[in-house]
Amino acid sequence: MLFVHWHVDPVLIHLGSLGIRWYSLLFISGFILGWYIFRWFFRREGVPEKLLDPLLYTLLICTIVGARLGHCIFYQPDYYFGSWAGFWEIFMPWKGGLASHGGAIALLLGMWWFSNKYGKPNGFDFLWIMDRLCITVAFAGCFIRLGNLFNSEIYGDVTTLPWGFIFDLRGETEPKHPTQLYEAVSYLILGLVLLWFYWKRLDKTYRGFHFGWFLIGCFGARFIIEFIKEPQVEFENAMTLDMGQWLSVPFIIAGIAILVYSYSRKIPARANPPEKPKHEKAAPTHYAKPLK
Protein backbone atom coordinates (compact mmCIF):
# COMPACT_ATOMS: atom_id res chain seq x y z
CA MET A 1 0.00 0.00 0.00
CA LEU A 2 1.03 3.61 -0.54
CA PHE A 3 1.94 5.69 2.48
CA VAL A 4 3.69 9.00 3.08
CA HIS A 5 7.35 8.64 4.02
CA TRP A 6 7.89 11.75 6.12
CA HIS A 7 11.54 12.68 6.55
CA VAL A 8 11.45 16.49 6.29
CA ASP A 9 14.27 18.24 8.14
CA PRO A 10 12.71 20.12 11.09
CA VAL A 11 15.31 22.86 10.59
CA LEU A 12 14.40 25.16 7.73
CA ILE A 13 17.71 27.06 7.54
CA HIS A 14 21.04 25.97 9.00
CA LEU A 15 23.31 28.80 10.19
CA GLY A 16 26.41 27.01 11.40
CA SER A 17 25.58 25.44 14.75
CA LEU A 18 22.30 27.36 14.86
CA GLY A 19 19.18 26.85 12.82
CA ILE A 20 15.73 28.26 12.19
CA ARG A 21 13.16 25.54 12.76
CA TRP A 22 9.86 25.19 10.93
CA TYR A 23 8.12 25.02 14.31
CA SER A 24 9.53 28.37 15.45
CA LEU A 25 8.62 30.03 12.16
CA LEU A 26 5.05 28.72 12.27
CA PHE A 27 4.71 29.59 15.97
CA ILE A 28 5.67 33.22 15.34
CA SER A 29 3.52 33.34 12.18
CA GLY A 30 0.45 32.62 14.31
CA PHE A 31 1.12 35.72 16.40
CA ILE A 32 1.77 37.88 13.34
CA LEU A 33 -1.49 36.78 11.70
CA GLY A 34 -3.33 37.31 14.98
CA TRP A 35 -1.99 40.87 15.25
CA TYR A 36 -3.38 41.80 11.84
CA ILE A 37 -6.74 40.15 12.54
CA PHE A 38 -7.00 42.01 15.85
CA ARG A 39 -6.19 45.29 14.13
CA TRP A 40 -9.19 44.66 11.89
CA PHE A 41 -11.33 43.90 14.95
CA PHE A 42 -10.23 47.10 16.67
CA ARG A 43 -10.73 49.29 13.60
CA ARG A 44 -14.14 47.82 12.88
CA GLU A 45 -15.41 48.39 16.42
CA GLY A 46 -13.63 51.63 17.28
CA VAL A 47 -11.24 50.24 19.90
CA PRO A 48 -7.94 52.21 20.06
CA GLU A 49 -5.16 50.53 18.09
CA LYS A 50 -2.62 51.59 20.72
CA LEU A 51 -3.81 48.58 22.74
CA LEU A 52 -2.44 46.17 20.14
CA ASP A 53 1.11 46.25 21.50
CA PRO A 54 0.29 45.48 25.16
CA LEU A 55 -2.12 42.82 23.94
CA LEU A 56 0.60 41.17 21.85
CA TYR A 57 3.13 41.22 24.70
CA THR A 58 0.59 39.72 27.10
CA LEU A 59 -0.27 36.96 24.65
CA LEU A 60 3.37 36.08 23.99
CA ILE A 61 4.30 35.87 27.66
CA CYS A 62 1.20 33.93 28.67
CA THR A 63 1.44 31.46 25.80
CA ILE A 64 5.10 30.58 26.29
CA VAL A 65 5.11 30.55 30.11
CA GLY A 66 1.74 28.81 30.41
CA ALA A 67 2.46 26.15 27.80
CA ARG A 68 5.83 25.39 29.35
CA LEU A 69 4.51 25.16 32.91
CA GLY A 70 1.57 23.11 31.68
CA HIS A 71 3.89 20.48 30.24
CA CYS A 72 6.07 20.39 33.34
CA ILE A 73 3.15 20.17 35.79
CA PHE A 74 0.69 17.97 33.88
CA TYR A 75 2.99 15.57 32.02
CA GLN A 76 6.38 15.29 33.76
CA PRO A 77 6.11 16.63 37.33
CA ASP A 78 8.43 13.93 38.71
CA TYR A 79 11.24 14.96 36.38
CA TYR A 80 10.94 18.75 36.64
CA PHE A 81 10.21 18.91 40.36
CA GLY A 82 12.19 15.88 41.47
CA SER A 83 15.66 17.40 41.25
CA TRP A 84 17.38 20.77 40.89
CA ALA A 85 18.67 19.79 37.44
CA GLY A 86 15.14 19.07 36.26
CA PHE A 87 13.78 22.21 37.92
CA TRP A 88 16.19 24.49 36.05
CA GLU A 89 15.08 22.92 32.76
CA ILE A 90 11.64 24.43 33.34
CA PHE A 91 13.21 27.69 32.18
CA MET A 92 14.57 26.11 28.99
CA PRO A 93 11.55 25.76 26.64
CA TRP A 94 13.88 25.20 23.68
CA LYS A 95 14.56 21.72 25.06
CA GLY A 96 11.00 20.78 24.18
CA GLY A 97 7.79 20.31 26.06
CA LEU A 98 4.85 22.71 25.58
CA ALA A 99 1.27 21.85 26.55
CA SER A 100 -1.64 23.63 24.89
CA HIS A 101 -3.85 23.24 27.96
CA GLY A 102 -1.31 25.12 30.08
CA GLY A 103 -1.15 27.84 27.46
CA ALA A 104 -4.95 28.08 27.45
CA ILE A 105 -5.10 28.52 31.23
CA ALA A 106 -2.40 31.22 31.15
CA LEU A 107 -4.19 33.04 28.31
CA LEU A 108 -7.40 33.12 30.34
CA LEU A 109 -5.55 34.68 33.28
CA GLY A 110 -3.68 37.11 31.02
CA MET A 111 -6.84 38.27 29.25
CA TRP A 112 -8.60 38.67 32.58
CA TRP A 113 -5.82 41.06 33.60
CA PHE A 114 -5.84 42.83 30.21
CA SER A 115 -9.60 43.37 30.21
CA ASN A 116 -9.59 44.69 33.78
CA LYS A 117 -6.78 47.13 32.98
CA TYR A 118 -7.89 48.38 29.57
CA GLY A 119 -11.46 47.21 29.04
CA LYS A 120 -13.75 49.60 30.89
CA PRO A 121 -12.33 52.86 29.45
CA ASN A 122 -12.53 51.37 25.93
CA GLY A 123 -15.93 49.70 25.97
CA PHE A 124 -15.07 46.02 26.24
CA ASP A 125 -14.81 43.29 28.87
CA PHE A 126 -13.30 39.83 29.36
CA LEU A 127 -15.82 37.99 27.19
CA TRP A 128 -15.43 40.53 24.39
CA ILE A 129 -11.67 40.03 24.20
CA MET A 130 -12.02 36.23 24.45
CA ASP A 131 -14.63 36.18 21.65
CA ARG A 132 -12.05 37.70 19.34
CA LEU A 133 -8.97 36.02 20.74
CA CYS A 134 -10.42 32.54 20.19
CA ILE A 135 -10.61 33.22 16.44
CA THR A 136 -6.92 34.07 16.24
CA VAL A 137 -6.02 31.18 18.58
CA ALA A 138 -7.76 28.73 16.24
CA PHE A 139 -5.52 29.80 13.36
CA ALA A 140 -2.43 29.86 15.59
CA GLY A 141 -3.28 26.35 16.79
CA CYS A 142 -3.38 25.22 13.18
CA PHE A 143 0.12 26.64 12.61
CA ILE A 144 1.48 25.04 15.78
CA ARG A 145 0.19 21.60 14.84
CA LEU A 146 1.82 21.97 11.42
CA GLY A 147 5.00 22.78 13.32
CA ASN A 148 4.56 19.52 15.25
CA LEU A 149 4.30 17.73 11.90
CA PHE A 150 7.61 19.21 10.75
CA ASN A 151 9.12 18.08 14.07
CA SER A 152 7.77 14.55 13.49
CA GLU A 153 6.14 14.57 16.94
CA ILE A 154 2.76 14.04 18.60
CA TYR A 155 1.49 11.57 16.01
CA GLY A 156 -1.01 8.75 16.25
CA ASP A 157 -1.29 4.98 16.37
CA VAL A 158 -0.58 2.56 13.53
CA THR A 159 -3.03 2.86 10.63
CA THR A 160 -3.72 1.13 7.33
CA LEU A 161 -5.27 4.23 5.79
CA PRO A 162 -3.53 5.46 2.62
CA TRP A 163 -2.68 8.83 4.20
CA GLY A 164 -0.72 7.25 7.02
CA PHE A 165 2.70 8.82 7.67
CA ILE A 166 5.89 6.83 8.27
CA PHE A 167 8.00 9.16 10.41
CA ASP A 168 11.46 8.11 9.28
CA LEU A 169 13.31 10.59 11.50
CA ARG A 170 11.76 8.93 14.57
CA GLY A 171 12.83 5.48 13.43
CA GLU A 172 9.26 4.44 12.65
CA THR A 173 8.73 1.66 10.14
CA GLU A 174 4.93 1.51 10.22
CA PRO A 175 2.46 4.17 9.03
CA LYS A 176 0.89 6.24 11.82
CA HIS A 177 -2.11 8.54 11.94
CA PRO A 178 -0.94 12.11 11.17
CA THR A 179 -2.91 13.47 14.12
CA GLN A 180 -1.06 16.77 13.77
CA LEU A 181 -2.86 17.27 10.44
CA TYR A 182 -6.19 16.14 11.87
CA GLU A 183 -5.95 18.78 14.58
CA ALA A 184 -4.60 21.44 12.21
CA VAL A 185 -7.52 20.98 9.81
CA SER A 186 -10.01 20.97 12.71
CA TYR A 187 -8.66 24.25 14.08
CA LEU A 188 -8.55 25.83 10.62
CA ILE A 189 -12.20 24.98 9.95
CA LEU A 190 -13.19 26.19 13.42
CA GLY A 191 -11.35 29.48 12.91
CA LEU A 192 -12.95 30.08 9.50
CA VAL A 193 -16.46 29.36 10.80
CA LEU A 194 -16.03 31.68 13.80
CA LEU A 195 -14.53 34.38 11.57
CA TRP A 196 -17.52 34.14 9.23
CA PHE A 197 -19.94 34.60 12.14
CA TYR A 198 -17.97 37.63 13.29
CA TRP A 199 -17.85 39.14 9.81
CA LYS A 200 -21.46 38.50 8.78
CA ARG A 201 -23.46 38.21 12.01
CA LEU A 202 -21.68 40.34 14.60
CA ASP A 203 -24.80 42.37 15.38
CA LYS A 204 -26.95 39.22 15.66
CA THR A 205 -24.79 37.37 18.21
CA TYR A 206 -24.23 37.91 21.91
CA ARG A 207 -21.10 38.34 23.94
CA GLY A 208 -19.61 34.91 24.72
CA PHE A 209 -21.02 33.23 21.58
CA HIS A 210 -17.68 32.81 19.81
CA PHE A 211 -15.77 31.88 22.95
CA GLY A 212 -18.27 29.23 24.02
CA TRP A 213 -18.36 27.52 20.64
CA PHE A 214 -14.58 27.73 20.37
CA LEU A 215 -14.09 25.85 23.65
CA ILE A 216 -16.57 23.16 22.60
CA GLY A 217 -15.18 22.82 19.07
CA CYS A 218 -11.46 23.05 19.86
CA PHE A 219 -11.33 20.81 22.91
CA GLY A 220 -14.06 18.53 21.60
CA ALA A 221 -11.92 17.83 18.53
CA ARG A 222 -8.87 17.39 20.75
CA PHE A 223 -10.78 14.93 22.96
CA ILE A 224 -11.81 12.78 19.98
CA ILE A 225 -8.44 12.82 18.21
CA GLU A 226 -6.66 11.77 21.43
CA PHE A 227 -8.24 8.32 21.05
CA ILE A 228 -5.92 7.56 18.13
CA LYS A 229 -2.89 9.49 19.40
CA GLU A 230 0.14 7.76 20.90
CA PRO A 231 0.69 8.43 24.63
CA GLN A 232 3.07 11.34 25.19
CA VAL A 233 4.35 10.06 28.54
CA GLU A 234 4.63 6.61 30.09
CA PHE A 235 1.95 6.91 32.78
CA GLU A 236 -0.75 7.50 30.14
CA ASN A 237 -0.52 3.85 29.08
CA ALA A 238 -2.48 2.80 32.18
CA MET A 239 -5.20 5.47 31.73
CA THR A 240 -8.61 4.92 30.12
CA LEU A 241 -8.57 8.54 29.02
CA ASP A 242 -5.20 10.19 28.54
CA MET A 243 -4.09 13.43 30.16
CA GLY A 244 -5.03 15.52 27.13
CA GLN A 245 -8.60 14.22 27.29
CA TRP A 246 -8.99 14.76 31.04
CA LEU A 247 -7.70 18.31 30.63
CA SER A 248 -10.10 18.92 27.74
CA VAL A 249 -13.26 18.02 29.67
CA PRO A 250 -13.33 21.15 31.91
CA PHE A 251 -12.90 23.39 28.86
CA ILE A 252 -15.82 21.70 27.06
CA ILE A 253 -18.03 22.10 30.14
CA ALA A 254 -16.93 25.74 30.42
CA GLY A 255 -17.88 26.29 26.77
CA ILE A 256 -21.40 25.00 27.40
CA ALA A 257 -21.74 27.18 30.51
CA ILE A 258 -20.56 30.27 28.59
CA LEU A 259 -23.13 29.66 25.84
CA VAL A 260 -25.90 29.37 28.45
CA TYR A 261 -24.69 32.63 29.98
CA SER A 262 -24.46 34.28 26.56
CA TYR A 263 -28.04 33.46 25.55
CA SER A 264 -29.45 34.28 28.98
CA ARG A 265 -27.77 37.69 29.36
CA LYS A 266 -27.93 38.66 25.66
CA ILE A 267 -25.21 41.32 25.85
CA PRO A 268 -24.48 42.70 22.35
CA ALA A 269 -21.28 41.27 20.91
CA ARG A 270 -20.00 44.57 19.54
CA ALA A 271 -17.70 46.77 21.64
CA ASN A 272 -19.13 49.97 23.06
CA PRO A 273 -16.23 52.46 23.24
CA PRO A 274 -16.97 55.97 24.51
CA GLU A 275 -17.70 58.50 21.81
CA LYS A 276 -14.83 60.76 20.87
CA PRO A 277 -15.46 64.42 21.64
CA LYS A 278 -16.23 66.53 18.61
CA HIS A 279 -13.35 68.70 17.56
CA GLU A 280 -13.86 72.38 17.94
CA LYS A 281 -14.09 74.38 14.79
CA ALA A 282 -10.59 75.24 13.67
CA ALA A 283 -9.65 78.90 13.90
CA PRO A 284 -8.95 80.60 10.58
CA THR A 285 -5.38 80.56 9.52
CA HIS A 286 -3.67 83.96 9.20
CA TYR A 287 -1.08 84.38 6.53
CA ALA A 288 1.63 87.01 6.55
CA LYS A 289 1.35 89.69 3.95
CA PRO A 290 3.79 89.22 1.09
CA LEU A 291 6.75 91.52 1.06
CA LYS A 292 6.62 94.21 -1.58
C-alpha positions in Angstrom: 0.0 0.0 0.0 1.0 3.6 -0.5 1.9 5.7 2.5 3.7 9.0 3.1 7.3 8.6 4.0 7.9 11.7 6.1 11.5 12.7 6.5 11.5 16.5 6.3 14.3 18.2 8.1 12.7 20.1 11.1 15.3 22.9 10.6 14.4 25.2 7.7 17.7 27.1 7.5 21.0 26.0 9.0 23.3 28.8 10.2 26.4 27.0 11.4 25.6 25.4 14.7 22.3 27.4 14.9 19.2 26.9 12.8 15.7 28.3 12.2 13.2 25.5 12.8 9.9 25.2 10.9 8.1 25.0 14.3 9.5 28.4 15.4 8.6 30.0 12.2 5.0 28.7 12.3 4.7 29.6 16.0 5.7 33.2 15.3 3.5 33.3 12.2 0.5 32.6 14.3 1.1 35.7 16.4 1.8 37.9 13.3 -1.5 36.8 11.7 -3.3 37.3 15.0 -2.0 40.9 15.2 -3.4 41.8 11.8 -6.7 40.2 12.5 -7.0 42.0 15.9 -6.2 45.3 14.1 -9.2 44.7 11.9 -11.3 43.9 14.9 -10.2 47.1 16.7 -10.7 49.3 13.6 -14.1 47.8 12.9 -15.4 48.4 16.4 -13.6 51.6 17.3 -11.2 50.2 19.9 -7.9 52.2 20.1 -5.2 50.5 18.1 -2.6 51.6 20.7 -3.8 48.6 22.7 -2.4 46.2 20.1 1.1 46.3 21.5 0.3 45.5 25.2 -2.1 42.8 23.9 0.6 41.2 21.9 3.1 41.2 24.7 0.6 39.7 27.1 -0.3 37.0 24.6 3.4 36.1 24.0 4.3 35.9 27.7 1.2 33.9 28.7 1.4 31.5 25.8 5.1 30.6 26.3 5.1 30.6 30.1 1.7 28.8 30.4 2.5 26.1 27.8 5.8 25.4 29.3 4.5 25.2 32.9 1.6 23.1 31.7 3.9 20.5 30.2 6.1 20.4 33.3 3.1 20.2 35.8 0.7 18.0 33.9 3.0 15.6 32.0 6.4 15.3 33.8 6.1 16.6 37.3 8.4 13.9 38.7 11.2 15.0 36.4 10.9 18.7 36.6 10.2 18.9 40.4 12.2 15.9 41.5 15.7 17.4 41.3 17.4 20.8 40.9 18.7 19.8 37.4 15.1 19.1 36.3 13.8 22.2 37.9 16.2 24.5 36.1 15.1 22.9 32.8 11.6 24.4 33.3 13.2 27.7 32.2 14.6 26.1 29.0 11.6 25.8 26.6 13.9 25.2 23.7 14.6 21.7 25.1 11.0 20.8 24.2 7.8 20.3 26.1 4.9 22.7 25.6 1.3 21.8 26.6 -1.6 23.6 24.9 -3.9 23.2 28.0 -1.3 25.1 30.1 -1.1 27.8 27.5 -5.0 28.1 27.5 -5.1 28.5 31.2 -2.4 31.2 31.1 -4.2 33.0 28.3 -7.4 33.1 30.3 -5.5 34.7 33.3 -3.7 37.1 31.0 -6.8 38.3 29.2 -8.6 38.7 32.6 -5.8 41.1 33.6 -5.8 42.8 30.2 -9.6 43.4 30.2 -9.6 44.7 33.8 -6.8 47.1 33.0 -7.9 48.4 29.6 -11.5 47.2 29.0 -13.8 49.6 30.9 -12.3 52.9 29.5 -12.5 51.4 25.9 -15.9 49.7 26.0 -15.1 46.0 26.2 -14.8 43.3 28.9 -13.3 39.8 29.4 -15.8 38.0 27.2 -15.4 40.5 24.4 -11.7 40.0 24.2 -12.0 36.2 24.4 -14.6 36.2 21.7 -12.0 37.7 19.3 -9.0 36.0 20.7 -10.4 32.5 20.2 -10.6 33.2 16.4 -6.9 34.1 16.2 -6.0 31.2 18.6 -7.8 28.7 16.2 -5.5 29.8 13.4 -2.4 29.9 15.6 -3.3 26.4 16.8 -3.4 25.2 13.2 0.1 26.6 12.6 1.5 25.0 15.8 0.2 21.6 14.8 1.8 22.0 11.4 5.0 22.8 13.3 4.6 19.5 15.3 4.3 17.7 11.9 7.6 19.2 10.7 9.1 18.1 14.1 7.8 14.6 13.5 6.1 14.6 16.9 2.8 14.0 18.6 1.5 11.6 16.0 -1.0 8.7 16.3 -1.3 5.0 16.4 -0.6 2.6 13.5 -3.0 2.9 10.6 -3.7 1.1 7.3 -5.3 4.2 5.8 -3.5 5.5 2.6 -2.7 8.8 4.2 -0.7 7.2 7.0 2.7 8.8 7.7 5.9 6.8 8.3 8.0 9.2 10.4 11.5 8.1 9.3 13.3 10.6 11.5 11.8 8.9 14.6 12.8 5.5 13.4 9.3 4.4 12.7 8.7 1.7 10.1 4.9 1.5 10.2 2.5 4.2 9.0 0.9 6.2 11.8 -2.1 8.5 11.9 -0.9 12.1 11.2 -2.9 13.5 14.1 -1.1 16.8 13.8 -2.9 17.3 10.4 -6.2 16.1 11.9 -6.0 18.8 14.6 -4.6 21.4 12.2 -7.5 21.0 9.8 -10.0 21.0 12.7 -8.7 24.2 14.1 -8.6 25.8 10.6 -12.2 25.0 10.0 -13.2 26.2 13.4 -11.3 29.5 12.9 -13.0 30.1 9.5 -16.5 29.4 10.8 -16.0 31.7 13.8 -14.5 34.4 11.6 -17.5 34.1 9.2 -19.9 34.6 12.1 -18.0 37.6 13.3 -17.8 39.1 9.8 -21.5 38.5 8.8 -23.5 38.2 12.0 -21.7 40.3 14.6 -24.8 42.4 15.4 -26.9 39.2 15.7 -24.8 37.4 18.2 -24.2 37.9 21.9 -21.1 38.3 23.9 -19.6 34.9 24.7 -21.0 33.2 21.6 -17.7 32.8 19.8 -15.8 31.9 23.0 -18.3 29.2 24.0 -18.4 27.5 20.6 -14.6 27.7 20.4 -14.1 25.8 23.7 -16.6 23.2 22.6 -15.2 22.8 19.1 -11.5 23.0 19.9 -11.3 20.8 22.9 -14.1 18.5 21.6 -11.9 17.8 18.5 -8.9 17.4 20.8 -10.8 14.9 23.0 -11.8 12.8 20.0 -8.4 12.8 18.2 -6.7 11.8 21.4 -8.2 8.3 21.1 -5.9 7.6 18.1 -2.9 9.5 19.4 0.1 7.8 20.9 0.7 8.4 24.6 3.1 11.3 25.2 4.3 10.1 28.5 4.6 6.6 30.1 2.0 6.9 32.8 -0.8 7.5 30.1 -0.5 3.8 29.1 -2.5 2.8 32.2 -5.2 5.5 31.7 -8.6 4.9 30.1 -8.6 8.5 29.0 -5.2 10.2 28.5 -4.1 13.4 30.2 -5.0 15.5 27.1 -8.6 14.2 27.3 -9.0 14.8 31.0 -7.7 18.3 30.6 -10.1 18.9 27.7 -13.3 18.0 29.7 -13.3 21.2 31.9 -12.9 23.4 28.9 -15.8 21.7 27.1 -18.0 22.1 30.1 -16.9 25.7 30.4 -17.9 26.3 26.8 -21.4 25.0 27.4 -21.7 27.2 30.5 -20.6 30.3 28.6 -23.1 29.7 25.8 -25.9 29.4 28.5 -24.7 32.6 30.0 -24.5 34.3 26.6 -28.0 33.5 25.6 -29.5 34.3 29.0 -27.8 37.7 29.4 -27.9 38.7 25.7 -25.2 41.3 25.9 -24.5 42.7 22.3 -21.3 41.3 20.9 -20.0 44.6 19.5 -17.7 46.8 21.6 -19.1 50.0 23.1 -16.2 52.5 23.2 -17.0 56.0 24.5 -17.7 58.5 21.8 -14.8 60.8 20.9 -15.5 64.4 21.6 -16.2 66.5 18.6 -13.3 68.7 17.6 -13.9 72.4 17.9 -14.1 74.4 14.8 -10.6 75.2 13.7 -9.6 78.9 13.9 -9.0 80.6 10.6 -5.4 80.6 9.5 -3.7 84.0 9.2 -1.1 84.4 6.5 1.6 87.0 6.5 1.4 89.7 3.9 3.8 89.2 1.1 6.8 91.5 1.1 6.6 94.2 -1.6 
